Amino acid sequence: MTARFTRALDMLSETGLYRPWLYVLLSTVVFLASFRIDARPAFLARHIALSGLLYVAPLPLIAPSVEFRYTIWLFEAMVVAVALMVVALRESRA
């Protein structure tokens, strides 16, 4: 079972899920979209997304090939920011 799980993770590592640029793009979209919604969750999403972006900003200067483990806060910040944006969208519609 461990071997199958390891193979599955190896296959996933070849997809875009392990590429930091995807999360930079999503965080940037959340950051920009949060300005259009006037709600507290959007404000929080903006700052969390910015936190993730600023965390990885110096990486191109420090490490020419960025590994996923160096961008883990970007991933976590993007997930939280997206969740907050969903809440903000629901609040703005109500």
NORGIRA-V552604 format. One record per pair of residues at least 12 apart in sequence whose ideal C-beta (glycine too) atoms are under 10 Angstrom apart, sorted by the first residue. I is the first residue (numbers start at 1). GAP is how many residues later the second one is. D is the distance in whole Angstrom. If there is no record, write none. Layout:
((I GAP D) (I GAP D))
This chain:
((13 55 8) (17 51 9) (17 58 10) (18 49 9) (18 50 5) (18 53 9) (18 57 10) (19 47 9) (19 49 8) (19 52 9) (20 36 7) (20 39 8) (20 46 5) (20 47 9) (20 48 7) (20 50 8) (20 51 4) (20 52 10) (20 54 6) (20 55 8) (21 45 9) (21 50 10) (22 52 10) (22 53 9) (22 56 9) (23 26 10) (23 29 7) (23 30 9) (23 33 8) (23 45 10) (23 48 7) (23 49 10) (23 50 10) (23 51 5) (23 52 5) (23 53 10) (23 54 9) (23 55 5) (23 56 9) (24 28 8) (24 29 7) (24 32 7) (24 33 9) (24 47 8) (24 50 7) (24 54 9) (25 53 9) (26 23 8) (26 26 10) (26 48 9) (26 49 10) (26 52 5) (26 53 9) (26 55 8) (26 56 7) (27 18 10) (27 21 9) (27 22 4) (27 23 8) (27 24 9) (27 25 5) (27 26 5) (27 28 10) (27 29 9) (27 47 7) (27 48 9) (27 50 7) (27 51 5) (27 52 10) (27 54 7) (27 55 9) (28 21 8) (28 22 10) (28 24 10) (28 25 7) (28 50 10) (29 20 9) (29 49 10) (29 52 10) (29 53 9) (29 56 9) (30 12 9) (30 15 6) (30 16 8) (30 18 8) (30 19 4) (30 20 9) (30 22 9) (30 23 10) (30 47 9) (30 48 7) (30 50 10) (30 51 5) (30 52 6) (30 54 8) (30 55 6) (31 14 8) (31 15 6) (31 16 9) (31 17 9) (31 18 4) (31 19 6) (31 21 9) (31 22 7) (31 47 10) (31 50 8) (31 54 10) (32 14 9) (32 17 9) (33 12 9) (33 13 9) (33 16 9) (33 48 10) (33 52 7) (33 55 9) (33 56 9) (34 12 4) (34 13 9) (34 14 10) (34 15 7) (34 16 9) (34 47 8) (34 50 8) (34 51 6) (34 54 7) (36 52 10) (36 56 9) (37 48 8) (37 51 5) (37 52 7) (37 54 8) (37 55 5) (38 50 9) (38 53 10) (38 54 7) (39 45 9) (39 46 10) (39 48 8) (39 49 4) (39 50 8) (39 51 9) (39 52 5) (39 53 6) (39 55 10) (40 44 9) (40 47 9) (40 48 8) (40 51 8) (41 40 10) (41 42 9) (41 43 4) (41 44 7) (41 45 8) (41 46 4) (41 47 4) (41 48 9) (41 49 9) (41 50 6) (41 51 9) (42 39 10) (42 42 7) (42 43 6) (42 45 9) (42 46 4) (42 47 8) (42 49 8) (42 50 8) (43 41 9) (43 45 8) (44 36 9) (44 37 8) (44 40 5) (44 41 9) (44 43 9) (44 44 8) (45 32 10) (45 33 10) (45 35 8) (45 36 4) (45 37 8) (45 38 8) (45 39 4) (45 40 5) (45 41 9) (45 42 8) (45 43 6) (46 35 8) (46 38 9) (46 39 9) (46 42 10) (47 30 10) (47 34 9) (47 37 10) (48 28 9) (48 29 5) (48 30 8) (48 31 9) (48 32 5) (48 33 5) (48 34 10) (48 35 10) (48 36 7) (48 37 10) (49 25 9) (49 28 6) (49 29 7) (49 31 9) (49 32 4) (49 33 9) (49 35 9) (49 36 9) (50 27 9) (50 31 9) (51 22 8) (51 23 9) (51 25 10) (51 26 5) (51 29 9) (51 30 9) (52 19 8) (52 20 10) (52 21 6) (52 22 4) (52 23 8) (52 24 7) (52 25 3) (52 26 6) (52 27 9) (52 28 9) (52 29 7) (53 21 7) (53 24 8) (53 25 9) (53 28 10) (54 19 10) (54 20 10) (54 23 10) (55 15 9) (55 16 8) (55 17 9) (55 18 5) (55 19 6) (55 21 10) (55 22 7) (56 14 8) (56 15 5) (56 16 10) (56 17 8) (56 18 5) (56 19 10) (56 21 10) (57 17 10) (59 12 7) (59 15 9))
